[in-house]
Amino acid sequence: MVQHESTGQVDSDDGETSAPASLLARLAEVFLTALRLGVTSFGGPVAHIGYFRAEYVNRRKWLDDRTFADLLALSQLLPGPASSQLGIAIGTVRAGRLGGFVAWLGFTMPSAVLLILFAYGISTIDDIADAAWLHGLKIAVVPVVALAVWTMARTLAPDRSRATLAIAAAVTMLLAPGAAWQIVVIAGGGFLGWVFLRQEKDRPGKASSRFGRKFGIGSLVLFVVLLVGLSITSETVSNRWTEVFASFYRSGSLVFGGGHVVLPLLEAEVVEPGWITRDGFVAGYGAAQAVPGPLFTFSAYLGSIIDFAPTLWLGGLFALGAIFLPSFLLVWGGLPFWDRLRSNGPFRNAMLGVNAVVVGLLLAALYDPVWTSAIGNAEDFALATLLFGLLAIWKLPPWTVVGIAALGGIVIDAI
């Protein structure tokens, strides 16, 4: 039995609360708090982290600053959506693993529902390419991704060595696109980081002492088994449900460096096989910028559009669960070992290389499919330039810029 330093909550060794009478109340509290954040958290992962700290540390005092920083470091180091994984970790600390699930559910549900509804609207349009406002959404993706590349490059590839890795990764993906090459590039970045890069030693944390190691090992083993097994099964068994689950699970497992990096991974998984058109893909990604919550809920839109489930809702929820499952396994698997993991120099050096090459992956995606699908003439480029200025200089929130982009698409069509 271990008592929380910051909240006084007493937990058992496996991370579940030892007070069953208060468990439902805690779960309801975690869910409603995360739901409010899911409705109001615009602006992407960095903004989400700010909202989380204001809510969980300053307002509710569920965590102290040190524990919050430890959980944030874990969520950023693991592959997957950092803000969602931070929410899962905080919910787990507050109310056990079930608390981690309801924290994810509350934060994710609003944007997932909105994007599935958007997919319903898209499905009624005969020709997506001829819809002027949808063309505006596609143009909006250009400045959003360009700004993400620029911001991530300054953080994740700030020196000559890492910038070289990023450029090499971009060139590789432009000349040899595809999901298989993305895995090779990520693995190569990790190897080169392990051999050549160095990072100063981080201070030890205290976030992981209470969680059962047996469950953690089981979660990590299941993560690897599913990652390998689903890929093999989808190649040998002709079943669309298995193929879709494997594609979204693989995408959720290999995202390093931020939510926008899921764009090239998902594009390789769903556009190249012909499951969804490039126009529909980019338009949906534009819509994802206009809703609150995690960017990974873009998967709910894609699952709704892919023709494999009897209803759009079922397809959207299926894809959503597949892409987020790795996050649960990694967070719950990593928490018991986080103190030791973060002090492992070679591992942290490898992550420097991985983070650098994901900048290159996103740079390649900025050209294809984003630029090639959205920019066709000088008018399109002018609108994209205006939108970039509104984002980067005037600091308008992305959902506002997306709305302006939709109107701009209509204006361009009328010219």
C-alpha positions as CSV (number, residue, x, y, z in Angstrom):
1,M,0.0,0.0,0.0
2,V,1.4,3.4,-0.9
3,Q,0.1,6.8,-0.1
4,H,0.1,9.7,-2.7
5,E,2.4,12.5,-1.7
6,S,0.2,15.1,-3.4
7,T,-3.3,13.9,-2.8
8,G,-3.2,11.5,0.1
9,Q,-4.9,8.8,-2.0
10,V,-3.9,5.3,-1.0
11,D,-3.2,2.8,-3.7
12,S,-2.5,-0.9,-3.8
13,D,0.6,-2.3,-5.5
14,D,-1.1,-2.8,-8.8
15,G,-2.1,0.8,-9.1
16,E,-5.8,0.4,-8.3
17,T,-7.4,2.4,-5.5
18,S,-7.9,0.5,-2.3
19,A,-11.2,2.3,-1.3
20,P,-14.0,0.7,-3.4
21,A,-16.6,2.9,-1.9
22,S,-14.9,6.0,-3.4
23,L,-13.9,4.5,-6.7
24,L,-17.0,5.4,-8.6
25,A,-16.9,8.9,-7.3
26,R,-13.3,9.2,-8.3
27,L,-14.0,7.8,-11.8
28,A,-16.9,10.1,-12.3
29,E,-14.7,13.1,-11.2
30,V,-11.9,12.0,-13.6
31,F,-14.3,11.5,-16.5
32,L,-16.2,14.8,-16.1
33,T,-13.0,16.8,-15.7
34,A,-11.5,15.1,-18.8
35,L,-14.7,15.7,-20.7
36,R,-14.6,19.4,-20.0
37,L,-11.0,19.5,-21.2
38,G,-12.1,17.5,-24.3
39,V,-14.7,20.1,-25.2
40,T,-12.5,23.2,-24.6
41,S,-9.0,22.1,-25.4
42,F,-8.2,23.7,-28.8
43,G,-4.7,24.4,-30.2
44,G,-2.9,21.0,-30.4
45,P,-0.7,18.9,-28.0
46,V,1.4,21.8,-26.6
47,A,-1.7,23.8,-25.7
48,H,-3.4,20.6,-24.3
49,I,-0.4,20.2,-21.9
50,G,-0.9,23.7,-20.7
51,Y,-4.6,23.1,-20.1
52,F,-3.8,19.9,-18.2
53,R,-1.4,21.6,-15.9
54,A,-3.8,24.4,-15.1
55,E,-6.6,21.9,-14.4
56,Y,-4.9,19.0,-12.7
57,V,-2.0,20.8,-10.9
58,N,-3.2,24.3,-10.2
59,R,-7.0,24.0,-9.9
60,R,-7.7,20.5,-8.6
61,K,-4.2,19.8,-7.1
62,W,-4.4,16.1,-8.0
63,L,-0.6,16.2,-8.7
64,D,2.3,18.4,-7.7
65,D,4.6,20.0,-10.3
66,R,7.3,17.3,-10.1
67,T,4.9,14.4,-10.6
68,F,3.2,16.2,-13.5
69,A,6.7,16.8,-15.1
70,D,7.6,13.1,-14.6
71,L,4.4,12.0,-16.3
72,L,4.8,14.5,-19.1
73,A,8.3,13.3,-19.7
74,L,7.1,9.7,-20.0
75,S,4.3,10.6,-22.4
76,Q,6.6,12.6,-24.6
77,L,9.3,9.9,-24.7
78,L,6.9,7.1,-25.7
79,P,5.6,6.8,-29.2
80,G,2.0,7.9,-29.5
81,P,0.0,11.1,-28.9
82,A,1.7,12.9,-26.0
83,S,-1.3,14.8,-24.6
84,S,-3.6,11.8,-24.7
85,Q,-1.0,9.6,-23.0
86,L,-0.5,12.3,-20.4
87,G,-4.2,12.3,-19.7
88,I,-4.2,8.5,-19.4
89,A,-1.2,8.6,-17.0
90,I,-2.9,11.3,-14.8
91,G,-6.1,9.3,-14.7
92,T,-4.2,6.2,-13.8
93,V,-2.4,8.0,-10.9
94,R,-5.7,9.4,-9.7
95,A,-8.0,6.4,-9.9
96,G,-6.1,3.4,-11.2
97,R,-6.1,1.9,-14.7
98,L,-9.9,2.3,-15.0
99,G,-9.3,6.0,-14.2
100,G,-6.8,6.1,-17.1
101,F,-9.4,4.7,-19.4
102,V,-12.2,7.2,-18.4
103,A,-9.8,10.1,-18.6
104,W,-9.0,9.1,-22.2
105,L,-12.7,8.6,-22.9
106,G,-13.7,12.0,-21.7
107,F,-10.9,13.8,-23.5
108,T,-11.4,12.0,-26.8
109,M,-15.1,11.6,-27.1
110,P,-16.1,15.1,-28.2
111,S,-13.8,15.4,-31.1
112,A,-14.4,11.8,-32.2
113,V,-18.1,12.3,-32.3
114,L,-17.7,15.6,-34.3
115,L,-15.4,13.9,-36.9
116,I,-17.7,11.0,-37.3
117,L,-20.5,13.4,-38.0
118,F,-18.3,15.2,-40.5
119,A,-17.7,11.8,-42.2
120,Y,-21.5,11.4,-42.5
121,G,-21.6,14.8,-44.2
122,I,-18.7,13.9,-46.5
123,S,-20.4,10.6,-47.5
124,T,-23.3,12.6,-49.0
125,I,-21.1,14.6,-51.3
126,D,-20.8,13.1,-54.8
127,D,-17.5,14.7,-55.7
128,I,-15.3,15.9,-52.9
129,A,-12.8,17.5,-55.3
130,D,-15.5,19.9,-56.6
131,A,-16.7,21.1,-53.1
132,A,-15.2,24.6,-52.8
133,W,-15.3,24.7,-49.0
134,L,-13.7,21.3,-48.7
135,H,-10.9,22.6,-51.0
136,G,-10.4,25.4,-48.5
137,L,-10.0,22.8,-45.7
138,K,-7.3,21.0,-47.7
139,I,-5.5,24.3,-48.2
140,A,-5.7,24.9,-44.4
141,V,-3.7,21.8,-43.8
142,V,-0.7,23.3,-45.7
143,P,0.1,26.1,-43.2
144,V,-0.8,23.9,-40.2
145,V,1.7,21.2,-41.1
146,A,4.3,23.8,-42.3
147,L,4.1,25.5,-38.9
148,A,4.4,22.1,-37.2
149,V,7.5,21.2,-39.2
150,W,9.1,24.6,-38.4
151,T,8.3,24.4,-34.6
152,M,9.4,20.7,-34.3
153,A,12.6,21.3,-36.2
154,R,13.6,24.0,-33.8
155,T,13.0,21.7,-30.9
156,L,13.9,18.2,-32.2
157,A,16.5,19.0,-34.8
158,P,18.3,22.2,-33.5
159,D,21.9,21.2,-34.4
160,R,23.7,20.1,-37.5
161,S,23.7,16.4,-36.7
162,R,20.0,16.1,-36.0
163,A,19.1,18.5,-38.9
164,T,21.1,16.2,-41.2
165,L,19.1,13.2,-40.0
166,A,15.8,15.1,-40.6
167,I,16.8,16.1,-44.1
168,A,18.0,12.5,-44.9
169,A,14.7,11.1,-43.6
170,A,12.7,13.6,-45.8
171,V,14.7,12.8,-48.9
172,T,14.4,9.0,-48.3
173,M,10.6,9.3,-47.9
174,L,10.2,11.4,-51.0
175,L,12.1,9.0,-53.1
176,A,10.8,5.8,-51.5
177,P,7.4,6.4,-49.9
178,G,5.4,3.8,-48.1
179,A,4.8,2.4,-44.6
180,A,7.7,-0.1,-44.8
181,W,10.2,2.6,-45.5
182,Q,8.8,4.8,-42.7
183,I,9.6,2.0,-40.2
184,V,13.1,1.6,-41.7
185,V,13.7,5.4,-41.3
186,I,12.5,5.5,-37.7
187,A,14.6,2.5,-36.8
188,G,17.6,3.9,-38.6
189,G,17.2,7.2,-36.7
190,G,17.2,5.4,-33.4
191,F,20.3,3.4,-34.3
192,L,22.2,6.5,-35.5
193,G,21.1,8.4,-32.4
194,W,22.3,5.6,-30.2
195,V,25.7,5.5,-31.9
196,F,26.4,9.2,-32.5
197,L,24.2,11.5,-30.4
198,R,24.5,12.3,-26.7
199,Q,22.1,13.9,-24.2
200,E,22.8,15.2,-20.7
201,K,21.6,13.0,-17.9
202,D,18.1,13.8,-16.7
203,R,17.2,14.0,-13.0
204,P,15.4,11.0,-11.5
205,G,11.7,10.9,-11.1
206,K,9.2,9.5,-8.6
207,A,6.2,8.8,-10.8
208,S,6.5,5.0,-11.2
209,S,7.0,3.5,-7.8
210,R,3.4,2.3,-7.2
211,F,2.5,0.3,-10.3
212,G,2.9,-3.4,-10.6
213,R,5.8,-4.5,-12.7
214,K,4.1,-7.8,-13.7
215,F,1.2,-6.0,-15.3
216,G,3.7,-3.5,-16.9
217,I,5.7,-6.3,-18.4
218,G,2.5,-8.0,-19.7
219,S,1.4,-4.7,-21.3
220,L,4.7,-4.2,-23.1
221,V,4.8,-7.9,-24.2
222,L,1.2,-7.5,-25.6
223,F,2.2,-4.3,-27.3
224,V,5.0,-6.0,-29.2
225,V,3.0,-9.2,-29.9
226,L,0.2,-7.2,-31.4
227,L,2.5,-4.9,-33.4
228,V,4.3,-7.9,-35.0
229,G,1.4,-10.4,-35.1
230,L,-1.1,-8.0,-36.6
231,S,1.2,-7.0,-39.4
232,I,1.9,-10.7,-40.2
233,T,-1.8,-11.6,-40.0
234,S,-3.0,-8.8,-42.2
235,E,-0.6,-9.9,-44.9
236,T,-1.6,-13.5,-44.8
237,V,-5.3,-13.3,-44.0
238,S,-7.7,-11.5,-46.4
239,N,-9.9,-9.8,-43.9
240,R,-10.6,-6.1,-44.1
241,W,-11.4,-5.8,-40.3
242,T,-8.0,-7.3,-39.5
243,E,-6.2,-5.1,-42.1
244,V,-7.8,-1.9,-40.8
245,F,-7.1,-2.8,-37.2
246,A,-3.5,-3.6,-38.1
247,S,-3.0,-0.4,-40.0
248,F,-4.3,1.9,-37.3
249,Y,-2.6,0.0,-34.5
250,R,0.7,0.2,-36.4
251,S,0.2,4.0,-36.9
252,G,-0.5,4.5,-33.2
253,S,2.6,2.5,-32.3
254,L,5.1,4.4,-34.5
255,V,4.3,8.1,-34.0
256,F,7.2,10.0,-32.4
257,G,7.4,13.7,-32.0
258,G,3.8,14.9,-31.9
259,G,0.3,14.4,-33.3
260,H,1.0,15.8,-36.7
261,V,3.5,13.0,-37.4
262,V,0.5,10.6,-37.7
263,L,-0.3,12.3,-41.0
264,P,2.3,10.5,-43.1
265,L,1.8,7.2,-41.3
266,L,-1.9,7.2,-41.9
267,E,-1.6,8.4,-45.4
268,A,0.6,5.4,-46.2
269,E,-1.8,3.1,-44.5
270,V,-5.2,4.2,-45.9
271,V,-4.5,6.2,-49.1
272,E,-2.0,4.0,-50.8
273,P,-4.1,0.8,-50.5
274,G,-7.0,2.7,-52.0
275,W,-9.3,2.6,-49.0
276,I,-9.9,6.4,-49.1
277,T,-9.2,9.0,-51.8
278,R,-6.4,11.5,-51.3
279,D,-8.9,14.4,-51.4
280,G,-11.1,12.8,-48.7
281,F,-8.0,12.2,-46.6
282,V,-6.7,15.8,-46.7
283,A,-10.2,17.3,-46.3
284,G,-10.7,15.2,-43.1
285,Y,-7.3,16.2,-41.8
286,G,-8.3,19.8,-42.3
287,A,-11.6,19.2,-40.4
288,A,-9.6,17.7,-37.5
289,Q,-7.9,21.1,-37.0
290,A,-11.2,22.7,-36.3
291,V,-12.3,20.4,-33.4
292,P,-11.0,20.3,-29.8
293,G,-9.2,17.4,-28.3
294,P,-6.5,15.1,-29.6
295,L,-5.5,15.1,-33.3
296,F,-5.5,11.3,-33.2
297,T,-9.3,11.4,-33.4
298,F,-8.7,11.9,-37.1
299,S,-8.8,8.1,-37.1
300,A,-12.5,8.2,-36.2
301,Y,-13.2,10.1,-39.4
302,L,-11.0,7.7,-41.5
303,G,-12.6,4.6,-40.0
304,S,-16.0,6.0,-40.9
305,I,-15.1,6.7,-44.5
306,I,-13.4,3.4,-45.1
307,D,-16.0,1.0,-46.5
308,F,-15.6,-2.1,-44.2
309,A,-18.1,-1.8,-41.4
310,P,-22.0,-2.0,-41.6
311,T,-22.3,1.5,-40.2
312,L,-20.1,4.6,-40.2
313,W,-20.2,4.8,-36.4
314,L,-18.9,1.3,-35.9
315,G,-16.1,1.8,-38.4
316,G,-15.1,5.1,-36.8
317,L,-15.1,3.7,-33.2
318,F,-13.2,0.6,-34.4
319,A,-10.4,2.6,-36.0
320,L,-10.3,5.0,-32.9
321,G,-9.8,2.1,-30.5
322,A,-7.1,0.5,-32.7
323,I,-5.0,3.7,-32.9
324,F,-5.2,4.4,-29.2
325,L,-4.7,0.9,-27.9
326,P,-0.9,1.2,-28.1
327,S,-1.0,4.3,-25.9
328,F,-2.7,2.4,-23.1
329,L,-0.3,-0.5,-23.4
330,L,2.8,1.7,-23.5
331,V,1.7,4.0,-20.6
332,W,0.7,1.2,-18.3
333,G,3.8,-0.8,-19.4
334,G,6.2,2.1,-19.0
335,L,5.0,3.6,-15.6
336,P,6.6,0.8,-13.4
337,F,9.9,1.2,-15.1
338,W,10.0,4.9,-15.9
339,D,12.6,5.9,-13.3
340,R,15.1,3.4,-14.6
341,L,14.3,4.0,-18.3
342,R,14.8,7.7,-18.1
343,S,18.3,7.3,-16.6
344,N,19.4,4.9,-19.4
345,G,21.7,7.0,-21.5
346,P,21.8,4.9,-24.7
347,F,18.0,4.7,-24.8
348,R,17.7,8.5,-24.5
349,N,20.3,9.0,-27.2
350,A,18.4,6.7,-29.5
351,M,15.3,8.8,-28.9
352,L,17.2,11.9,-30.0
353,G,17.7,10.3,-33.4
354,V,14.1,9.1,-33.6
355,N,12.7,12.5,-32.8
356,A,15.0,14.1,-35.5
357,V,13.9,11.8,-38.3
358,V,10.2,12.3,-37.6
359,V,10.8,16.0,-38.5
360,G,11.9,14.7,-41.9
361,L,8.9,12.4,-42.1
362,L,6.6,15.3,-41.6
363,L,8.5,17.5,-44.0
364,A,8.0,14.9,-46.7
365,A,4.3,14.7,-45.9
366,L,4.1,18.4,-46.2
367,Y,4.9,17.9,-49.9
368,D,3.0,14.7,-50.5
369,P,0.1,14.4,-49.8
370,V,-0.6,17.9,-48.3
371,W,0.9,20.2,-50.9
372,T,0.2,18.1,-54.0
373,S,-3.5,17.7,-53.0
374,A,-4.2,21.3,-52.0
375,I,-2.1,23.7,-54.0
376,G,-2.9,23.8,-57.7
377,N,-2.5,27.5,-58.7
378,A,-1.4,30.9,-57.5
379,E,-4.8,31.6,-55.8
380,D,-4.4,28.5,-53.6
381,F,-0.9,29.4,-52.7
382,A,-2.0,33.0,-51.8
383,L,-4.7,31.6,-49.4
384,A,-2.2,29.2,-47.9
385,T,0.3,32.1,-47.3
386,L,-2.4,34.2,-45.7
387,L,-3.4,31.4,-43.4
388,F,0.2,30.7,-42.4
389,G,0.5,34.4,-41.4
390,L,-2.6,34.2,-39.3
391,L,-1.3,31.1,-37.5
392,A,2.4,32.0,-37.1
393,I,2.3,35.8,-36.7
394,W,-1.2,36.7,-35.5
395,K,-1.4,33.5,-33.4
396,L,-5.0,32.8,-34.3
397,P,-6.3,29.5,-33.0
398,P,-6.4,26.7,-35.7
399,W,-10.2,26.3,-35.6
400,T,-10.6,30.0,-36.6
401,V,-8.1,29.6,-39.4
402,V,-9.9,26.5,-40.7
403,G,-13.1,28.5,-40.8
404,I,-11.4,31.2,-42.8
405,A,-9.9,28.6,-45.1
406,A,-13.4,27.2,-45.9
407,L,-14.7,30.6,-46.8
408,G,-11.5,31.3,-48.8
409,G,-12.1,28.1,-50.8
410,I,-15.6,29.4,-51.7
411,V,-14.1,32.8,-52.7
412,I,-11.5,31.1,-54.9
413,D,-14.1,29.0,-56.6
414,A,-16.1,32.1,-57.4
415,I,-13.2,34.0,-58.9
